[in-house]
Amino acid sequence: MRTLLMPRRGETPALRSSAAARSGRGRTRCLAVAMVICVLACAPMSGLAKQKKKISKTISGVVMDASGNPIAGAAVELTDKLTGKKVAIFAQEGGSFRFADLDPKHDYELQALSKNLSSDVRKVSSLDDRDNIVVNLTIQPPKQ
């Protein structure tokens, strides 16, 4: 059903209809601006929700002698096979060690050293998708 607009005083019907059309466009613009503001206001919130926790890998373990006794103070060397970077730490009381914030896309090698003796080199692959990997290192006595 079509509604006829009565012209206001001093307006012709043509002017009244174009004025009505202009006010309709004005409402549409206001609605469009309001929608853009809502989208922009909500964008940072949705961006925060989508941020992923930083993914990293942790390698920990215990350095032991051949009898299974922990070796505190043993040096544990971690080598990043992609970059060649080496990091060494000392095993804590109880022989425990921990390397954190490692790149899960890199391969690593571990070796423990104590009193001129060393453990076998142990490898951690980037294909291992666990976040926390436990690698216990055993330092063997010299072979006679």
C-alpha positions as CSV (number, residue, x, y, z in Angstrom):
1,M,0.0,0.0,0.0
2,R,1.3,3.4,-1.0
3,T,1.1,6.4,1.4
4,L,0.8,9.8,-0.1
5,L,2.7,12.5,1.7
6,M,0.9,15.8,2.0
7,P,3.1,18.7,1.1
8,R,4.0,21.1,4.0
9,R,3.2,24.7,3.7
10,G,5.4,26.2,0.9
11,E,6.4,22.9,-0.5
12,T,5.4,21.4,-3.7
13,P,4.6,17.7,-3.8
14,A,7.8,17.0,-5.8
15,L,9.9,18.8,-3.2
16,R,8.2,16.9,-0.4
17,S,8.9,13.5,-2.0
18,S,12.6,14.3,-2.6
19,A,13.0,15.6,0.9
20,A,11.5,12.3,2.2
21,A,13.9,10.4,0.0
22,R,16.8,12.4,1.4
23,S,15.8,11.7,5.0
24,G,15.5,8.0,4.2
25,R,19.1,8.1,2.8
26,G,20.2,9.9,6.0
27,R,18.7,7.2,8.1
28,T,20.5,4.6,6.0
29,R,23.8,6.4,6.4
30,C,23.3,6.7,10.1
31,L,22.5,3.0,10.3
32,A,25.6,2.1,8.2
33,V,27.9,4.3,10.4
34,A,26.5,2.7,13.5
35,M,27.1,-0.8,12.1
36,V,30.7,0.1,11.2
37,I,31.3,1.5,14.7
38,C,30.0,-1.7,16.2
39,V,32.2,-3.8,14.0
40,L,35.3,-1.8,14.8
41,A,34.5,-1.8,18.5
42,C,34.1,-5.6,18.6
43,A,37.1,-6.3,16.3
44,P,39.8,-5.9,19.1
45,M,37.8,-8.2,21.4
46,S,37.5,-10.9,18.7
47,G,41.2,-10.5,17.9
48,L,42.1,-11.2,21.6
49,A,40.0,-14.3,21.6
50,K,41.7,-15.6,18.5
51,Q,45.2,-15.0,19.8
52,K,46.9,-18.3,20.3
53,K,49.0,-19.2,23.3
54,K,52.6,-19.2,22.3
55,I,53.5,-22.7,21.4
56,S,56.8,-24.0,22.8
57,K,58.5,-27.2,23.8
58,T,60.1,-28.1,27.1
59,I,62.8,-30.7,27.6
60,S,63.5,-31.9,31.1
61,G,65.0,-34.9,32.8
62,V,67.5,-36.2,35.3
63,V,71.3,-36.9,35.0
64,M,72.2,-40.2,36.6
65,D,75.2,-42.4,37.0
66,A,75.2,-46.1,35.9
67,S,73.8,-47.1,39.3
68,G,70.8,-44.7,38.9
69,N,72.1,-42.2,41.4
70,P,71.4,-38.5,40.5
71,I,74.4,-36.4,39.6
72,A,73.9,-32.8,40.8
73,G,76.2,-30.3,39.1
74,A,76.6,-32.2,35.8
75,A,76.7,-30.0,32.7
76,V,73.8,-30.6,30.3
77,E,74.4,-29.3,26.8
78,L,71.5,-28.7,24.4
79,T,72.2,-28.2,20.7
80,D,69.7,-26.8,18.3
81,K,70.3,-28.8,15.1
82,L,68.7,-26.1,12.8
83,T,70.6,-23.1,14.1
84,G,73.7,-24.8,15.6
85,K,73.2,-22.8,18.8
86,K,74.4,-24.6,22.0
87,V,73.1,-23.9,25.5
88,A,74.6,-25.5,28.6
89,I,73.1,-25.6,32.2
90,F,74.1,-27.4,35.4
91,A,71.9,-30.1,36.8
92,Q,70.2,-29.1,40.0
93,E,70.1,-31.0,43.3
94,G,68.7,-34.4,42.5
95,G,70.3,-34.3,39.0
96,S,67.3,-32.5,37.4
97,F,67.5,-30.2,34.5
98,R,65.0,-28.3,32.3
99,F,65.2,-26.4,29.0
100,A,62.1,-24.3,28.4
101,D,60.7,-22.1,25.6
102,L,62.2,-24.3,22.8
103,D,60.9,-24.0,19.2
104,P,58.8,-27.1,18.5
105,K,59.8,-26.9,14.8
106,H,63.5,-27.6,15.6
107,D,65.4,-30.8,16.3
108,Y,67.6,-30.9,19.4
109,E,70.5,-33.0,20.8
110,L,71.3,-33.4,24.5
111,Q,74.4,-34.7,26.3
112,A,75.4,-34.7,29.9
113,L,79.1,-34.2,31.0
114,S,80.6,-34.8,34.5
115,K,84.2,-35.4,35.6
116,N,85.5,-36.0,32.0
117,L,82.7,-38.5,31.4
118,S,79.7,-38.1,29.2
119,S,76.4,-39.6,28.4
120,D,75.3,-40.8,25.0
121,V,73.9,-38.1,22.7
122,R,70.1,-38.2,22.9
123,K,68.0,-36.6,20.1
124,V,64.6,-34.9,20.3
125,S,62.8,-34.7,17.0
126,S,60.5,-31.9,15.8
127,L,58.1,-34.7,14.8
128,D,57.5,-35.4,18.5
129,D,54.4,-33.2,19.1
130,R,54.5,-33.4,22.9
131,D,54.9,-30.1,24.7
132,N,56.9,-31.6,27.6
133,I,59.5,-34.2,26.8
134,V,61.4,-36.1,29.5
135,V,64.9,-37.3,28.6
136,N,66.9,-38.9,31.3
137,L,70.7,-39.0,30.7
138,T,73.0,-41.7,32.1
139,I,76.7,-41.1,32.4
140,Q,78.5,-44.4,32.1
141,P,81.8,-45.2,33.7
142,P,84.8,-45.5,31.4
143,K,85.1,-48.8,29.6
144,Q,88.1,-50.8,30.7
